[in-house]
C-alpha cells in the first residue's frame, strides 16, 4: 500500500493504473477510521481493481465555531486499518496542498439549505468542493459514501448528475454499535454519561421506522420521535425532519420516498442519524 501527500504523485500513480486499464474506487474520509468507514472500503475492494482511501480533515467544511482543531486524528492507526482491508493507496494531503489562495468553489443549491444546511450554512459547499477536487485528482470509476450522512450522499449524487461526472456513486448502509448508536468519529467526544444519552437518537429512529407507513403525516411521525429525544435531559434537538429523498425539501406526509433525519446535540457534541422510507416497497 502506498501513501501519497501531493496531488502530483497521486496523479502519477493513477495515470499508470489507467494505462493498464484498471478500475479505481475511491473512499473519501476525514480519517479516525471505524467500522463504518471499513464497510465502505470493503465494498470498494470487492468492486474495483484499485482502492484509494483519502484521509483529509477538510477545513472548508467546518464552520468558524466548529471542531476543526479538535477533530480526532490518528494516521498510523488509519493506515494500518487500510492496509488490513487491502487498500492500494491512501491520499493524505496537507490543507496547504489542497487549498492555496482558492477562489473556486462548488455549491449545490436547494439540497444544501435544509437539514444540516440550516445550522451549518457553508458545510456542503466545503464538502462538494473537496469531493469535486478528489474526483478530479483520482478520476475514480466508483466512489463510496455512507447513508449515515444521507444529505451529503443526496448532494453528491446531484453534483455528479448536474456537473456530468462519469463516476458511479455507491451508497452504503449505516453501521451501528451493538446498542444502536450510529458509528461516528465524533462519538469519541462523548463522556460515559453522554454516550448513554446518545442512544436517544437511534431509539427515535427505530420508533420512526416502526410507525411510518404510506400517507402518514410527517407531524405524527416526527412528534413521536421528538418525544423520545426530549425525554433525555442531556439532549438538545437541532432538527427532526421528514424530507423528499431526492430534493431534501420538507414533506407533509410520507407519500413518496422520504428521508427521516435527526440532528441532536448531546452536550457539546452534535450527532446525526436517519432512515429512508421507500413508498414503493
Ligand atoms: P467522515 O470521515 O465522517 O467524513 O466519513 C467518511 C465516509 O464514511 C462518509 O461517506 C460517511 O457517510 C461514511 N460513514 C461514516 N460513519 C458511517 C457509518 N456509521 N456507517 C456507514 N458509513 C459511515
Boltz pocket constraint, residues with backbone or C-beta under 6 A from the ligand:
constraints:
  - pocket:
      binder: B
      contacts: [[A, 28], [A, 29], [A, 30], [A, 31], [A, 35], [A, 36], [A, 37], [A, 39], [A, 40], [A, 144], [A, 145], [A, 146], [A, 147], [A, 148], [A, 149], [A, 172], [A, 173], [A, 174], [A, 175], [A, 176], [A, 182], [A, 183], [A, 184], [A, 185]]
      max_distance: 6.0
